[in-house]
Amino acid sequence: MSSPATAETSLIQVSPSDIRQEIGALREAGDLAAAAELLEDHVGKLMNLNDHAGAQALINSLPDVWVNPRVRAMYWLSQRKGGTREEAVQARQEAETAYEAGERNFRLIYFVADTRQLDGLDDLAMQVMLEGLQMELQPTDRMLLLHVYAATLLSLGEALAARGSAQEMLQLAQRNGKSRHVGIANALIAESYSHESNVAEAQRYFLRSLHILRRLGDQGQLVVHLNNYAQNLIDWGRPREAEQALAEARELPVRSTRHRGWLALSTAILHHQYGMHSAALASTAHAVALLCEAELPGSEITARLMGAERLAFDGQPHAAQEALQNAQARIGEDRRYQAQTYLTAGVLAWTKGDTVEAEQQFDRAQEMEHLLVTWDQARLPLYRIALARRGGQIPGTAALDAALETAHNDYPLVTDAPVMADTLRWLGEQPGWRERLEAVFSQPLEGTVAVRLELLGPLEVYAGRDVLRFPLKRAGELLAFLALHGPASRSDILNALFEARTDDKTTDNFKKTLRALRAVLEPLLPEGTEPVQLERQRYRLNPLLDVSVSWVPPSFPAPGVRQSGPIAVRGQFLAAARGEWVAEVRSEVHALLRAHLEQAAAEGNPTVQAVLRMVRALE
């Protein structure tokens, strides 16, 4: 017996000329309704298999009189999903013109509602859907409209109403033997439970949906729901499983421009939220490009705002502000994106040291907190704590604790770590927080390579238990510099490690040092992976290198560097380093380390006494 997917495929393995002959015969016999039904059914099957070019070619080959308004609306949908950007824009315009002129049929209603929902115009989409749901519809038509209706309710935060619509869709699909719609309805029910933070029920329905869609071989829907499942796993604090779901989706052969855009957005969300800084810089830019091409403006705004924050974390304030302004120009009246924008504007102001502007923006975001995603709701109180401490106040942690409890995990603390080092250190000193911070910062993510730097004494570098040997000592120093400083230009590196010389000999030494560092790190990474990347004229460590140290000197930004394990002092800070960048801060680093250890000793930590004596002896 053939599988459902094979059976459906076999139904359309007929040439367009055969279909035209069948339709023509029915029309000659006077059975216009059967002819229209056959055409619509065949076009629908082509579109379900993502063969939008085939659907458009068939419709274009027919006499105009054979193409009724329903099939014309299907043609617009195939243009939007599988045509060029210009064709998608034209399809939107023609469909909206027909709708405004008073034309009403289910296919047009569905196209206009679905398109408005994709464009983030949920209120306008809802008006069309409510009109459509009052019409006399065939069961399949009603299921399709309930799908968009439930998705829009979820977007508006109406989880219970969305679940009711999805359950009606599920019942209709089960009664009419529509397995594909059974799978989609289960995914919508899963999303509704996820919106209510009921992870167990959400997981159950997601897995049921994916099982059905895999069995059917419905690759188009499988891409969509694997992506949606991955986004939920990201929010549930399960990034490894999220990456697995995204990897499965990327391997599927049927991926439209929209699919690629959605997957790129989820990848960027994963990188951004879990503090994979270098990867997030690249993936947010990639997502913006694909989402723009796919005409998905709502998702594009989200990607632009994440990109703005990453650029700010990367020390690029002008580029960050430009990215924010580009996002703001696309928002319109949508309050969800306005709330998101206020949060991002506050983040940018904080990174520039403008605490007055940051507080004003965070106040605006707070007023619209219910419109922020749960992850961002948990980030907001962390910035509130930072602002309070900057203003000389002693903040509480109850609001942050409550927000993280709602998020069901502590990983939102990781997102802003590049600009929250001092606040996170303070937080770790509060009762009950040290263990929580260690849990999210001390473990590398799956797929990364753990590299350990011992900085207090001559530099030692470990990959697991193995000591890494550098043929040129300065190559190890370059590794420490990039880890502690973050991305750096060639000029930055020459100033720090080569006394700012720029003669040919020094430039040659720089190139040799860089090659030596890459040669040591390359065997740790997948074949063909560049361990030191050059992006926008700045050198940065590959984000697959998970760098950790026992103590991060506050003198350095150290983006993405984890602090874990006991502090071991073997000598002066980077004792053998020759660069001015170390000599200039060595005394300050030791003073800060001594103060840190003395505070720990005063709080009754017995493990630091021996280390403290060693630090004092070095002075």
N, C-alpha and C positions, 0 to 999 in steps of 0.2 A: 504494500500500500504506500502511495506517495505521501510525503509530509504535507501539512497545510501550505507551507511556503511553496513547495514544488507544484502543488495542485494549482495555486493561484498563478504561478509563473506560466504553467502550461496553458492556462486559459487565454493568455495574451500573446502566445507564440503564433500569431497570425499576422499576415501583412496588412498594411493600411488599405490596400486595394480590396482585400477580402472583406474587411469591415465596411468599406464604402459600398461594396456590392450588396452585403446583407442589409444595410440601412436603406439603400436604394430600392431593394426588392420590397421591403416592408412599406416604404412610402408609396410605391406603385400600387401595392395592394390596398392602400388607403388606411393602413394601420400606423398613423403618424405617432400615436402615443408609444407604441412598441419600438418604433424607430428611434424616437427621442430617448427612451429608456435604455436601449442598447448602446447608443452613442455615449450617454452619460456614464453608464456602467463601465464601458471600456476605457474611457478617459480617466475615470476614477481609479481603476486598477493600475494604469500606467503611472499615475501620480503617486499612488501608494508605494510603488516600487522605485520612486524617485526618478522616473524617466520623464522628466518635464519636457525635454526636447521632443520626445516622441509624441507626447500629448499635444504640444503646440503644433507639431508638423501635421498630425492627423486633422486637427480642427482647421488649420489653414488650407488643407487640401479639399475641404468640403465647400459646396455652394453656400452662400450666405444664408439662404432660406432654410437650410438644414440646421443651422446653429441657433438654437433658441436662447433666451436670456440666461437660463440656468447654465448652459454649456459655455456661454460667453463669460460668465462669472468664474467658471472653473478655469477658463483660459487665462484670465487675469491672475488667478491664484497660482497657476503654474509659472507665469511670468515673474511673479513676486518671489516664488521659491527657487526657481531655477534659471531665471533669465539674467541679463546684465543689469547693472545698477540703473541704467537709464530706462530699461524695460520695466523694472520694478516700480520706479517712480511714476512712469506713465500709467501702469496698471492701477496704482493707487488713485491717481487723478481721475481716470476714466470710471472707476468703480464709485468713487465719491460723487462724481457728477451724475451718474445714473441714479444713485440713491437719493441725492438731493432733488432730482427731477421727479421723484415719486415712484420709481421702479421698485417693486417688492417681489422677491422670490427667495427661497431659502438660501440658495448658493450665494446670492449677492449679500444677503443679511450676514451669512457666515463670513464672507470675505471681509466686509467692512468691520464687523465686530472683532474678528481675529487680528486684522491689521492694526486697528486702533489699540487693541490690548498690547500687541507687540511694540507699538510705538510709545507705550507708557501712558496712553490717553484712556485710563481705566474708566473714568466717569462717562466719557463719550461712548466708549465701547459698551458700557452697561445699558445705556439708553437703547442702543440697537438690539442688544440681546434680549432685553425685556420685551421689546416689540416682537422679536422673532419667536420667543417662547409662548406668546399668546396666539400664534398662528396655528392652523391645523397642519401638523407635520407628520411625515412618515417616521417610523421608529428610528431608522438610521440617521435621518436628518436631525431629529431631536437629540440623539446621542452626541452628534458632532457639536451642536450648539451648547449642550450641557457641559461638554468638555471645556469650551472656551469660557463659559459662564463660571464654572468652578475655579478655573485658573485665575480669572479676574477677581473673584471674591477673595481668593488667597492673597492676591497682590494688594487688595484693600484691607487685609488683616481680618477678614470675616471667616475664620476657620470653621466654625460650626455650620454656617450657611453653606460654605463650600463643600463640606462633607455631606450635607444633605443632598446637594445637587449631584455629587459624585456617586452617592449611593443610588439615586434614581437612575443615573446613567448605567451603573453596574447591573441593576435589576433589568433594565431594558435590554442590555447586551446579553445577559444570561437567557432571557426569554426568547431572544431572536437568534441565538447561536452565533454571536459576533465576538469571537475570542479576542481579536485585536482590541476591541473596545473594553472588554473585561480587563485586559492588562492595563490599559490607560486609566480606567476608573480606579483600579487598585492603587496606582501611583498617585492619583489625586487624593485619595483617602489618606495615603501615607503622608503626603504633604500637609494635609489638614491636621493630623496628629502631631507632626513635627512643629507646626506653628503653635501648638498648645504645649510644647515641650514634653510630649509623651513619646519619648524616644523608643520605648519597647514596642508600642503599637505601630509607630511609623516604620521601624525596621521590619516588622512582620509584613506589612502591606507592600513595602518596597521590594522585598525579596520575592513575594508572591508575583508582583507585576513583572519583575525581571525574568523570573522563571517562565512565565507565559510568553513573553515576547521573544525569549531565546528559543523556546520550543517552536514558535511560529516562524522564526527566521525573519521577523519584521525588523530589519536592520535600521531603518529610518527612525522608528519609534524607540528602538533599543539605544541608539546614540543619545536621543533626547533624555531618556529616563536614567541611563547610566550617568549622564552628566548631572541631572538633578539629584540623584542619589549621592554622587560625589560631593556636591555642594553641601548637602546635609551632613555627610560624614565630616567635612571640614568644620562645620559649625559645632558638631558633637565632640570635637577634640580627637578625631581619629584620622589624622592626615595620611597615614600609611595606607589604610584601606581606601581612602579617597583617591590616592594616586593609582592604586590598582584598578579602580573603576574607570578612571580617566584613561588609563593605558588600554583597557579593553575597548573603550569607545573609539580611541584613536586607531585601533587596528581594524575596525569595521570598514569595508570598502565603500559603503554608501554614505558619503558625508557631503552635504551641501555647503554653500558659503555660510549659511546660518549656523549649521552644525559646527563648522570650524570656528566660527566666532564665539559660540557658546562654550566650546571646549577651551578655547584660548582664555576666555574670561574666568572660567573655573580654575584653570592653571594659575592665572595671575592672582586670584583670590587666595589660593593655597600658599603661594610664595609670599604674598603680602602679609596675610594674617599670621603666618608662622615665622615671620622675621627672616626669610631667606632673601636678604637684601639685594645682593647682586642679581640673583635670578629674577626677583620682582621688578627691578629696573627694566630688564629686557622684556619680561612677559607682559607687563602692563602696556608697554608701547606696542607690542605685537597684537595684543587684544584690541587696542584702540583701532589699529589699522584694519583688522578683520571685521570688527563690529561696524565700523564706518562703511566698509564695502558691502556688508550684509544688510545695511539699512536697519539697524537695531539701536535706535538712539538712546533708549533707556539704559541698556547694558553698556553702551558706549560712555555715557555719563559716569557710571560706576567705575569703569576702567580708567577714565581720565582722572577722577578724584583719587583713586589709589595711586596712580602714577605721579600725581602732584605731591602726595605725601612722601613717596619714595624719593623723589627728586629733592625734597626738602631735607630728608634724612641724609641724603648724599652730599649735602653742602652746596646745592645748586638752587639758591633762592629765586633767581630770576626765571629760570626754566620752570620751577615749581609754580610760581605765580602765573606764568603764562598758561600752564596746564589747567590751573584752577579757573582762570578767566574763560578758557575755551569750554570748560564744563558748564560754567554759569551761563554762557551764551546759549546753551542748548536746553536749559531747564524748563523755561516757560512757567506755568502755574502749578506744576506738580510739587506738592508739599513734601513728598518723600525725598525727592532729590534736593529740595531746599534744605531739609534737615541735614542730609548728608553733606551738603556744601558748607553749612555752618560749622560742622565738626572739622572738616578738612581745612577751612579757613582758620579755625582756632589752632590746629596743629601747625600750620605754616607760620602763624604769628608767634607761636611758642618757640619754634626753631630759630626765629629771627631775634628772640629775646624781647619781643613786644608783649609784655604780660598784660597790659591794659587791653589791647586789641584781642589777645587770646581769650581773656575772661569774657569780653563782650560777645565774642563768637560762640564760646561754650555756653553762655547764658541763653543765646538764641537756640542752640542745639538742644539745651535742656528743656526748653519750653515745648519742643516738638519731639521729645525723647521717644514717645510711643511710635513714632514713624521711623526711627532708626532700627537697623537690624540688631538682633540681640548682642552680637559680637561688639558692635560699636557702642551699644549701651553700656557695656562693661569697660570700654576704653575711657569713656567720659569721666567717671569718678577718679581714675588714676591721674588724669590731668588736673582735676580739681585738687587732689592731694598735693601735686607738684606746685600749683599756684599758691596754695595756702602756705606751704613751706617757704616758697620764695618770698612771700609777704611777711614772714616771721611768725606765722601762726603754728599751732600744734594741731594738725588735722586728725580726724578720726578715720577709721577704716571700715565702718559698718556699711556705708553705701557701696563701696567697692566689693565687699564680701557678698552683699545681697545680689549685686549685678552678676558676679561670677557664679553664684549659686543658680541664678536664672539661666545662665549660659551652660550650666552643667559641666564646666571645666575651667581651668585657670589659664588656658593658653592665650586669651586676649592680653595677658600681661606681656607676652612676647612681642606683639606687633610693634610697639613703640619703644622697644628696648634701646635702640641707638640714641634716643634723646631723653631717656628716662633712667640712665644709669644711677644717678644720685638718689632719685626717688625710690628706685627698686632696692638700693642698698639700705635706705631708711626703712622701707617696708619690711625687709628681711630681719630687721632688728625688733620688729613689733611681735608681741606674743602670738605664736601659732603660724607665722608667715614664713619663717625660714624654711621649713620643710616643704611648704607648698611651692616656694620659688625654686628650691633645688629640684623638685620633681619635674618642673617644666623647662628648666634651663640646663640641667645637668646631663640629660640624655639626648644623644644625637638622633636625628630622624633616620628612618630606614632608607638605605640607598646612599647615605653620606659616608665619608671616610673620616674617622676620628684622628685628629692630629693634635698632639699635646705639646705645648710650649712651656718649658721651665725657664722663667725669666730672672729669678733671683739668684744670680751667680752667672757663670759662663753659660751661654744659651745651650740648652739641650732640647732636642726635638724627637718626639716619639710618634710612631704610627702603631697603635696597639701597644704591644710590649717591645717592639723593635725600635732601636735607636736609629735615627736617620743620620747618615754621614754626608756631609757636604764637601765636595772637592775644593770649593772656595769658601772660606769662612764668611766672606761677605754675602754669599748666597743665603746663608742662614739668617744673617742680619736683615737682608731684604725681606725674607719671609716674616720676621718679627715686625718689621716696619709696616708692611702691608696689612698684617693682622691688627696691629694696634692703631694705625692711622686710617685704615680703610683705603678706598681708591685714591690713587696718586698719579699725577702727571710725571713725565720724564724729568721735567724741571724740578718738581718736588723731590724726586728720588736723588737727583744729582746734588741738590742742595743739602739733603740730609746725610747721604752716605759718601759723597765724593767731594765734600768741601766746596760745593757750588762751581766746580771747574767744568768747563765745556769744551776743552781742547779735544783733538782727535783721539789721543791716547785714553783720556778719561771716558769718552764715549765708547770706545772699544772695550774698556774694562766693564762699563755698564752692561753692554751686550753680552759679554762673557758671563757676568754675574747672573743675568737673567736666564741665559741658557742653562747655567749650572743649576739654578733653582728649579727650572722646569724639568731638567733631567732627573732630579731626585724625586719630584712629586708625580711625574707621569706614570710610573708603575703602579701607583696607588689607585689610579682612576681607570674607568673603562677605556678601552683602546680608542685612540683618536680624540680623547678629551683634552682640552687645553687647560693645564692647571693654573696658569696666570693669564688672564684674559686682558685684551686691550679693547676697551669700549669708550668711544667719545674721547679719545686721546688720554685715557686714564687707565692705568694698570690696576687690576683687582684680582684677588684670589677667587678661584672657581667656587661657587656656593656649595658644591659637593664636598669641599674640604671643611669639615666641622671642627673648627679650632677651639681649643679650651685651654685655660690657664688656671692656676690656683688662686690668683688675685689679679684683678684688672686695675692698673694704676688709674686713678681718676683724671690724671693729666691727659689721657688719650681717649678718643671716642670709641675705639675698638668695636665697630659695628659687627654684629653677628658672633662675637667671641663669647663663649660660655665660661662662666666662673664656676669651678667645681673642685672638690678635693681639698685636702689639708694644705696649708701654706708651708712650703719647704724653702728655707733660706740657706743657700750655699756660698753666698758672697754678695758683692754689690750688684745692683740692677744691671743686667746685661754686661757683666764685668769685662768681657773681651771685645765688646763692640767698639768700633773706631769712629763711627759717625758722630757728627756734632749733635744730631737729634737726640742721642742718648746723654751725652755729656751735659747738655743744657738743662735736662730735667732730673738727672740722677739724684741730686740732693733733695729736690722737692718730692720725688717718688718715695725716698726713704723716710722723709718726715711724715708723709701721708700714711705709709705703711706702719710706722711706729704708732701714730695716733690711732689707727684702726685696731692694732693689737692691744694697745693700752686700754681702749674702750672695752674690748672684749674681755680683757683680764679684770677690769673693774666690775663687769657684769657677772663675774664668777665663772668664766670659761677657763677650766684648768689646762686645756690643751695648748694654750698659746704662750704659756710662760717660757718654755725653752726657746721658742722662736723669737719671742720678744727680747730675751737676753742676747741672742745672736745678732739681732738688728742693732741693739744698743752698742754691742761690741764693735760693730762696723763703723760707728760714727767717729 
